[in-house]
Every structure is written in structure tokens, then in C-alpha cells.
């Protein structure tokens, strides 16, 4: 059965569109521009290989049957590390504590789903024992936002969306983002600090995949937002549950395991790609 779908990137050329049309055996319908993206719509069978073929020309693929409507109140729940911001905070803290290499290797394995998230997090935090609390402030002062973060937040707020962070990282950074950008909620892990030094322990229950999914449903219930208006975005294995629960779950620059299990994948765009996905039907229907 024939369906409409689209590919997009910030550098998509006419030659790339023609090449994709040929290798995908689909019919080119129209091209539009939105924000910094060049978007090409096609008609054809939705096969599993379309995403892979789009990647050969450095473009992302999406089907058009996207449920959330940007103009209706919705809920966006974001991962923080490598999603809302460009770094993994635990890795940057560890570098300042002189434990960078060992912690980065554990982080990479955990995000690929090779290690249990909670166990790996406790292992990494344990290496920070006796490190000065001041290194948290050093990392926060240089916190790099993911490209498109501020525009995404501003645009969704115009339509009354609720925006939250659920992070397996730390409240020192997640709460800072919530307060700085007037987000509606944040949940993350709390590092124990005694006499100005990290103890290598986490206080309370670890924010894991189930906690993120539970947070999504709890916030939706609190704010009265139906499931068709839920969006989640993340990059790691501990984001998979919340990605699957949302009507639009986006794997952003994600690990291979996460991409394989996600219906919507962004590799060549940034957080503004979520705005494009939300506007896609309107762009297709426009003259």
C-alpha cells in the first residue's frame, strides 16, 4: 500500500533527492523548506530500508502519520545528557576528578545497553568519592545546550505545552535547566555531599528507564494530556521505555540499539527536528 513519507536535512540537495528517488523506487511529490531544513516528500511503500537509504545521503526519514498536533496542548519529556545538553555530565565531572577514562568507558557501555543502568551509574559515582563539590559548579558553568533546545522550548510554550526533564544524570544540572528555562518539572539523581566533598553515593532511588516512563504517565495524568499529545526524546537505552510509550518518541543522535527500536530517528538534525516533525502534515498540505 502506498504512503506519504519524507526525508530531510539541512544540506539536502536536488541531486541527493534524485538519487534517493532512484534507489528507493518511490515517487517524488514535492519539496519545501522549514526552519533550516530542506524537506522532500515522497509516495511509496513504507519499507524497513527507507531509513537506511536516506542515511546514505545524510538525511533523516519519517513517515507522515505523526499524531501530536503542535497547536494543541501537549507534553514533552526529555532526557538531559546528550539530548537537552551536548555532554554526559558524569563524564565531565569525572574528568575534573581525575577519573575520566574509566568513567567514560562505563558510560558508553551503559548507554549501549550492555550494562544495567543503575549498577553502572553507582559504579561511576563511586569513583568520585572525596572529589570536591566545586567541580559540579565548574561543569554547570560550561553547560552546552543541544542545538535547537531554546527554539524548541520557546515554540512549544507558545502553544501551552508542558515540558519536563527525566534524567539518569544529576539534579544539580537538571534542576538548573528547569529553573533557567521555566520548565514544568524535572526528576534526576541526587549526589550525596558531606563537608563539601562527594561521598561516591547517590541519595534515594535511581532514575532508570521505568522511572522515566512512570514520570511520563504521571505528568500526563497531572496535566490532563491525552497520549496522542505525548512526545519523548532521548538517546540511550534507559530512554527506550518512554520513547515507546509516547505517540512521538524520538531517538536523537542515539545509540544503535535505541535507533533499531525507535519509529522516529534523528541523526542529521538537532532538537528543532521535533518542530519539523510536528509541522510535517501542514507543510505537505500547503500549496
MIBAVO-642650 format. One record per residue (C-alpha): x, y negated, z; residue in one letter. Coordinates in nm, 3 decimals. Layout:
% residues N
<site east="X" north="Y" up="Z" residu="A"/>
...
//
This chain:
% residues 287
<site east="0.000" north="0.000" up="0.000" residu="X"/>
<site east="0.133" north="-0.344" up="-0.096" residu="X"/>
<site east="0.202" north="-0.602" up="0.176" residu="X"/>
<site east="0.342" north="-0.954" up="0.202" residu="X"/>
<site east="0.674" north="-0.992" up="0.381" residu="X"/>
<site east="0.957" north="-1.245" up="0.380" residu="X"/>
<site east="1.330" north="-1.286" up="0.416" residu="X"/>
<site east="1.503" north="-1.594" up="0.549" residu="X"/>
<site east="1.836" north="-1.752" up="0.634" residu="X"/>
<site east="1.991" north="-2.097" up="0.644" residu="X"/>
<site east="2.201" north="-2.027" up="0.335" residu="X"/>
<site east="1.964" north="-1.821" up="0.120" residu="X"/>
<site east="2.031" north="-1.887" up="-0.250" residu="X"/>
<site east="1.837" north="-1.823" up="-0.570" residu="X"/>
<site east="2.098" north="-1.564" up="-0.668" residu="X"/>
<site east="2.053" north="-1.379" up="-0.339" residu="X"/>
<site east="1.675" north="-1.383" up="-0.380" residu="X"/>
<site east="1.707" north="-1.240" up="-0.730" residu="X"/>
<site east="1.947" north="-0.972" up="-0.606" residu="X"/>
<site east="1.714" north="-0.876" up="-0.323" residu="X"/>
<site east="1.418" north="-0.859" up="-0.563" residu="X"/>
<site east="1.614" north="-0.615" up="-0.777" residu="X"/>
<site east="1.746" north="-0.386" up="-0.503" residu="X"/>
<site east="1.414" north="-0.378" up="-0.315" residu="X"/>
<site east="1.192" north="-0.321" up="-0.621" residu="X"/>
<site east="0.948" north="-0.580" up="-0.487" residu="X"/>
<site east="0.774" north="-0.884" up="-0.638" residu="X"/>
<site east="0.894" north="-1.234" up="-0.553" residu="X"/>
<site east="0.595" north="-1.456" up="-0.467" residu="X"/>
<site east="0.720" north="-1.796" up="-0.351" residu="X"/>
<site east="0.997" north="-1.984" up="-0.173" residu="X"/>
<site east="0.962" north="-2.252" up="0.096" residu="X"/>
<site east="1.183" north="-2.439" up="0.340" residu="X"/>
<site east="1.116" north="-2.482" up="0.710" residu="X"/>
<site east="1.350" north="-2.645" up="0.963" residu="X"/>
<site east="1.695" north="-2.538" up="0.834" residu="X"/>
<site east="1.571" north="-2.211" up="0.684" residu="X"/>
<site east="1.518" north="-2.105" up="0.326" residu="X"/>
<site east="1.230" north="-1.856" up="0.319" residu="X"/>
<site east="1.135" north="-1.621" up="0.034" residu="X"/>
<site east="0.804" north="-1.431" up="0.031" residu="X"/>
<site east="0.759" north="-1.100" up="-0.149" residu="X"/>
<site east="0.490" north="-0.845" up="-0.219" residu="X"/>
<site east="0.568" north="-0.476" up="-0.197" residu="X"/>
<site east="0.572" north="-0.161" up="0.012" residu="X"/>
<site east="0.697" north="-0.207" up="0.370" residu="X"/>
<site east="0.977" north="0.049" up="0.374" residu="X"/>
<site east="1.230" north="0.104" up="0.651" residu="X"/>
<site east="1.514" north="-0.002" up="0.421" residu="X"/>
<site east="1.399" north="-0.361" up="0.363" residu="X"/>
<site east="1.568" north="-0.499" up="0.673" residu="X"/>
<site east="1.894" north="-0.329" up="0.579" residu="X"/>
<site east="1.873" north="-0.460" up="0.222" residu="X"/>
<site east="1.810" north="-0.813" up="0.349" residu="X"/>
<site east="2.117" north="-0.785" up="0.571" residu="X"/>
<site east="2.333" north="-0.718" up="0.265" residu="X"/>
<site east="2.267" north="-1.078" up="0.161" residu="X"/>
<site east="2.297" north="-1.214" up="0.518" residu="X"/>
<site east="1.925" north="-1.268" up="0.556" residu="X"/>
<site east="1.668" north="-1.156" up="0.812" residu="X"/>
<site east="1.349" north="-0.971" up="0.725" residu="X"/>
<site east="0.999" north="-0.992" up="0.871" residu="X"/>
<site east="0.656" north="-0.867" up="0.784" residu="X"/>
<site east="0.386" north="-1.135" up="0.770" residu="X"/>
<site east="0.134" north="-0.978" up="1.009" residu="X"/>
<site east="0.254" north="-1.175" up="1.311" residu="X"/>
<site east="-0.011" north="-1.209" up="1.583" residu="X"/>
<site east="0.076" north="-1.508" up="1.803" residu="X"/>
<site east="-0.051" north="-1.849" up="1.691" residu="X"/>
<site east="0.172" north="-2.141" up="1.784" residu="X"/>
<site east="-0.127" north="-2.375" up="1.816" residu="X"/>
<site east="-0.290" north="-2.166" up="2.090" residu="X"/>
<site east="-0.157" north="-2.146" up="2.446" residu="X"/>
<site east="0.089" north="-1.860" up="2.475" residu="X"/>
<site east="0.364" north="-1.710" up="2.690" residu="X"/>
<site east="0.733" north="-1.689" up="2.601" residu="X"/>
<site east="0.953" north="-1.476" up="2.826" residu="X"/>
<site east="1.324" north="-1.499" up="2.752" residu="X"/>
<site east="1.633" north="-1.311" up="2.854" residu="X"/>
<site east="1.907" north="-1.553" up="2.960" residu="X"/>
<site east="2.259" north="-1.426" up="2.893" residu="X"/>
<site east="2.339" north="-1.414" up="2.518" residu="X"/>
<site east="1.981" north="-1.526" up="2.448" residu="X"/>
<site east="1.890" north="-1.857" up="2.614" residu="X"/>
<site east="2.264" north="-1.923" up="2.655" residu="X"/>
<site east="2.559" north="-1.810" up="2.445" residu="X"/>
<site east="2.758" north="-1.634" up="2.717" residu="X"/>
<site east="2.733" north="-1.348" up="2.964" residu="X"/>
<site east="2.770" north="-1.532" up="3.295" residu="X"/>
<site east="2.910" north="-1.231" up="3.478" residu="X"/>
<site east="3.193" north="-1.211" up="3.226" residu="X"/>
<site east="3.280" north="-1.579" up="3.265" residu="X"/>
<site east="3.269" north="-1.558" up="3.646" residu="X"/>
<site east="3.493" north="-1.252" up="3.634" residu="X"/>
<site east="3.749" north="-1.429" up="3.415" residu="X"/>
<site east="3.783" north="-1.704" up="3.674" residu="X"/>
<site east="3.810" north="-1.438" up="3.945" residu="X"/>
<site east="4.087" north="-1.259" up="3.753" residu="X"/>
<site east="3.868" north="-0.956" up="3.675" residu="X"/>
<site east="3.775" north="-1.044" up="3.319" residu="X"/>
<site east="3.882" north="-0.739" up="3.121" residu="X"/>
<site east="3.734" north="-0.471" up="3.346" residu="X"/>
<site east="3.402" north="-0.655" up="3.383" residu="X"/>
<site east="3.366" north="-0.730" up="3.010" residu="X"/>
<site east="3.413" north="-0.364" up="2.922" residu="X"/>
<site east="3.143" north="-0.259" up="3.170" residu="X"/>
<site east="2.908" north="-0.532" up="3.043" residu="X"/>
<site east="2.945" north="-0.420" up="2.682" residu="X"/>
<site east="2.868" north="-0.059" up="2.769" residu="X"/>
<site east="2.566" north="-0.158" up="2.977" residu="X"/>
<site east="2.419" north="-0.379" up="2.704" residu="X"/>
<site east="2.458" north="-0.097" up="2.453" residu="X"/>
<site east="2.257" north="0.125" up="2.686" residu="X"/>
<site east="2.549" north="0.357" up="2.763" residu="X"/>
<site east="2.534" north="0.286" up="3.138" residu="X"/>
<site east="2.247" north="0.249" up="3.382" residu="X"/>
<site east="2.194" north="-0.126" up="3.409" residu="X"/>
<site east="2.164" north="-0.152" up="3.788" residu="X"/>
<site east="2.464" north="0.070" up="3.855" residu="X"/>
<site east="2.677" north="-0.119" up="3.606" residu="X"/>
<site east="2.571" north="-0.457" up="3.746" residu="X"/>
<site east="2.661" north="-0.354" up="4.100" residu="X"/>
<site east="2.998" north="-0.225" up="3.975" residu="X"/>
<site east="3.071" north="-0.558" up="3.807" residu="X"/>
<site east="2.958" north="-0.769" up="4.101" residu="X"/>
<site east="3.168" north="-0.558" up="4.340" residu="X"/>
<site east="3.483" north="-0.670" up="4.156" residu="X"/>
<site east="3.403" north="-1.031" up="4.258" residu="X"/>
<site east="3.447" north="-0.969" up="4.631" residu="X"/>
<site east="3.627" north="-1.260" up="4.802" residu="X"/>
<site east="3.613" north="-1.482" up="4.494" residu="X"/>
<site east="3.532" north="-1.846" up="4.583" residu="X"/>
<site east="3.172" north="-1.961" up="4.534" residu="X"/>
<site east="3.307" north="-2.264" up="4.347" residu="X"/>
<site east="3.366" north="-2.055" up="4.034" residu="X"/>
<site east="2.987" north="-2.036" up="3.988" residu="X"/>
<site east="2.975" north="-2.413" up="3.961" residu="X"/>
<site east="3.265" north="-2.408" up="3.714" residu="X"/>
<site east="3.072" north="-2.173" up="3.485" residu="X"/>
<site east="2.748" north="-2.368" up="3.521" residu="X"/>
<site east="2.913" north="-2.698" up="3.429" residu="X"/>
<site east="3.011" north="-2.548" up="3.091" residu="X"/>
<site east="2.690" north="-2.351" up="3.028" residu="X"/>
<site east="2.645" north="-2.335" up="2.647" residu="X"/>
<site east="2.282" north="-2.326" up="2.535" residu="X"/>
<site east="2.195" north="-2.096" up="2.248" residu="X"/>
<site east="2.147" north="-2.287" up="1.922" residu="X"/>
<site east="1.783" north="-2.386" up="1.885" residu="X"/>
<site east="1.699" north="-2.347" up="2.255" residu="X"/>
<site east="1.597" north="-2.708" up="2.319" residu="X"/>
<site east="1.391" north="-2.739" up="1.998" residu="X"/>
<site east="1.211" north="-2.412" up="2.070" residu="X"/>
<site east="1.120" north="-2.522" up="2.422" residu="X"/>
<site east="1.009" north="-2.868" up="2.310" residu="X"/>
<site east="0.798" north="-2.732" up="2.023" residu="X"/>
<site east="0.616" north="-2.470" up="2.230" residu="X"/>
<site east="0.550" north="-2.714" up="2.513" residu="X"/>
<site east="0.366" north="-2.939" up="2.268" residu="X"/>
<site east="0.103" north="-2.667" up="2.238" residu="X"/>
<site east="0.084" north="-2.588" up="2.609" residu="X"/>
<site east="0.288" north="-2.268" up="2.607" residu="X"/>
<site east="0.417" north="-2.120" up="2.931" residu="X"/>
<site east="0.790" north="-2.049" up="2.921" residu="X"/>
<site east="0.988" north="-1.831" up="3.159" residu="X"/>
<site east="1.323" north="-1.657" up="3.202" residu="X"/>
<site east="1.365" north="-1.300" up="3.325" residu="X"/>
<site east="1.733" north="-1.227" up="3.361" residu="X"/>
<site east="1.956" north="-0.947" up="3.479" residu="X"/>
<site east="2.201" north="-1.231" up="3.543" residu="X"/>
<site east="2.202" north="-1.467" up="3.838" residu="X"/>
<site east="1.970" north="-1.726" up="3.988" residu="X"/>
<site east="2.249" north="-1.982" up="4.011" residu="X"/>
<site east="2.214" north="-2.018" up="3.632" residu="X"/>
<site east="1.854" north="-1.910" up="3.562" residu="X"/>
<site east="1.708" north="-2.147" up="3.822" residu="X"/>
<site east="1.928" north="-2.425" up="3.685" residu="X"/>
<site east="1.779" north="-2.374" up="3.336" residu="X"/>
<site east="1.426" north="-2.360" up="3.479" residu="X"/>
<site east="1.475" north="-2.688" up="3.664" residu="X"/>
<site east="1.664" north="-2.862" up="3.383" residu="X"/>
<site east="1.407" north="-2.783" up="3.113" residu="X"/>
<site east="1.092" north="-2.777" up="3.326" residu="X"/>
<site east="1.022" north="-2.410" up="3.259" residu="X"/>
<site east="0.734" north="-2.239" up="3.435" residu="X"/>
<site east="0.913" north="-1.951" up="3.605" residu="X"/>
<site east="1.243" north="-1.768" up="3.641" residu="X"/>
<site east="1.344" north="-1.441" up="3.801" residu="X"/>
<site east="1.701" north="-1.317" up="3.831" residu="X"/>
<site east="1.953" north="-1.167" up="4.071" residu="X"/>
<site east="2.100" north="-1.341" up="4.374" residu="X"/>
<site east="2.465" north="-1.310" up="4.462" residu="X"/>
<site east="2.545" north="-1.288" up="4.831" residu="X"/>
<site east="2.774" north="-1.565" up="4.953" residu="X"/>
<site east="2.921" north="-1.584" up="5.304" residu="X"/>
<site east="3.152" north="-1.864" up="5.420" residu="X"/>
<site east="3.194" north="-1.992" up="5.064" residu="X"/>
<site east="3.302" north="-1.657" up="4.919" residu="X"/>
<site east="3.123" north="-1.395" up="4.713" residu="X"/>
<site east="3.083" north="-1.068" up="4.902" residu="X"/>
<site east="3.056" north="-0.849" up="4.593" residu="X"/>
<site east="2.693" north="-0.769" up="4.679" residu="X"/>
<site east="2.352" north="-0.853" up="4.531" residu="X"/>
<site east="2.070" north="-0.955" up="4.762" residu="X"/>
<site east="1.736" north="-0.784" up="4.709" residu="X"/>
<site east="1.612" north="-0.573" up="4.421" residu="X"/>
<site east="1.796" north="-0.588" up="4.089" residu="X"/>
<site east="1.610" north="-0.739" up="3.793" residu="X"/>
<site east="1.606" north="-0.447" up="3.548" residu="X"/>
<site east="1.406" north="-0.354" up="3.239" residu="X"/>
<site east="1.095" north="-0.259" up="3.437" residu="X"/>
<site east="1.109" north="-0.579" up="3.638" residu="X"/>
<site east="1.121" north="-0.783" up="3.317" residu="X"/>
<site east="0.820" north="-0.600" up="3.174" residu="X"/>
<site east="0.633" north="-0.639" up="3.503" residu="X"/>
<site east="0.715" north="-1.011" up="3.505" residu="X"/>
<site east="0.569" north="-1.049" up="3.156" residu="X"/>
<site east="0.240" north="-0.890" up="3.256" residu="X"/>
<site east="0.221" north="-1.072" up="3.591" residu="X"/>
<site east="0.274" north="-1.413" up="3.428" residu="X"/>
<site east="0.022" north="-1.336" up="3.156" residu="X"/>
<site east="-0.232" north="-1.246" up="3.423" residu="X"/>
<site east="-0.150" north="-1.554" up="3.632" residu="X"/>
<site east="-0.189" north="-1.793" up="3.339" residu="X"/>
<site east="-0.473" north="-1.604" up="3.167" residu="X"/>
<site east="-0.288" north="-1.550" up="2.840" residu="X"/>
<site east="-0.401" north="-1.260" up="2.614" residu="X"/>
<site east="-0.147" north="-1.009" up="2.485" residu="X"/>
<site east="-0.168" north="-1.132" up="2.126" residu="X"/>
<site east="-0.008" north="-1.456" up="2.252" residu="X"/>
<site east="0.291" north="-1.293" up="2.426" residu="X"/>
<site east="0.643" north="-1.347" up="2.287" residu="X"/>
<site east="0.960" north="-1.200" up="2.431" residu="X"/>
<site east="1.319" north="-1.239" up="2.315" residu="X"/>
<site east="1.636" north="-1.064" up="2.426" residu="X"/>
<site east="1.950" north="-0.885" up="2.313" residu="X"/>
<site east="2.026" north="-0.597" up="2.549" residu="X"/>
<site east="1.899" north="-0.251" up="2.633" residu="X"/>
<site east="1.736" north="-0.385" up="2.950" residu="X"/>
<site east="1.515" north="-0.607" up="2.731" residu="X"/>
<site east="1.359" north="-0.323" up="2.532" residu="X"/>
<site east="1.056" north="-0.271" up="2.757" residu="X"/>
<site east="0.949" north="-0.633" up="2.750" residu="X"/>
<site east="1.014" north="-0.652" up="2.375" residu="X"/>
<site east="0.781" north="-0.357" up="2.320" residu="X"/>
<site east="0.505" north="-0.496" up="2.545" residu="X"/>
<site east="0.479" north="-0.830" up="2.361" residu="X"/>
<site east="0.287" north="-0.878" up="2.039" residu="X"/>
<site east="0.601" north="-1.054" up="1.908" residu="X"/>
<site east="0.914" north="-0.903" up="2.061" residu="X"/>
<site east="1.228" north="-1.044" up="1.900" residu="X"/>
<site east="1.572" north="-0.885" up="1.921" residu="X"/>
<site east="1.810" north="-1.180" up="1.888" residu="X"/>
<site east="2.170" north="-1.102" up="1.787" residu="X"/>
<site east="2.101" north="-0.776" up="1.964" residu="X"/>
<site east="2.292" north="-0.454" up="2.024" residu="X"/>
<site east="2.236" north="-0.182" up="1.758" residu="X"/>
<site east="2.023" north="0.031" up="1.989" residu="X"/>
<site east="1.792" north="-0.264" up="2.052" residu="X"/>
<site east="1.764" north="-0.354" up="1.684" residu="X"/>
<site east="1.677" north="0.003" up="1.593" residu="X"/>
<site east="1.380" north="-0.001" up="1.832" residu="X"/>
<site east="1.254" north="-0.355" up="1.759" residu="X"/>
<site east="0.998" north="-0.458" up="1.499" residu="X"/>
<site east="1.138" north="-0.811" up="1.473" residu="X"/>
<site east="1.513" north="-0.870" up="1.450" residu="X"/>
<site east="1.706" north="-1.196" up="1.407" residu="X"/>
<site east="2.074" north="-1.166" up="1.316" residu="X"/>
<site east="2.140" north="-1.466" up="1.093" residu="X"/>
<site east="1.924" north="-1.733" up="1.255" residu="X"/>
<site east="1.904" north="-1.880" up="1.603" residu="X"/>
<site east="1.621" north="-1.938" up="1.851" residu="X"/>
<site east="1.442" north="-2.164" up="1.601" residu="X"/>
<site east="1.373" north="-1.845" up="1.403" residu="X"/>
<site east="1.093" north="-1.784" up="1.655" residu="X"/>
<site east="0.929" north="-2.105" up="1.535" residu="X"/>
<site east="0.962" north="-1.985" up="1.177" residu="X"/>
<site east="0.801" north="-1.652" up="1.263" residu="X"/>
<site east="0.513" north="-1.834" up="1.429" residu="X"/>
<site east="0.465" north="-2.062" up="1.127" residu="X"/>
<site east="0.512" north="-1.796" up="0.858" residu="X"/>
<site east="0.144" north="-1.741" up="0.774" residu="X"/>
<site east="0.085" north="-2.115" up="0.748" residu="X"/>
<site east="0.390" north="-2.152" up="0.523" residu="X"/>
<site east="0.272" north="-1.870" up="0.299" residu="X"/>
<site east="-0.080" north="-2.013" up="0.269" residu="X"/>
<site east="0.039" north="-2.368" up="0.197" residu="X"/>
<site east="0.028" north="-2.483" up="-0.167" residu="X"/>
//
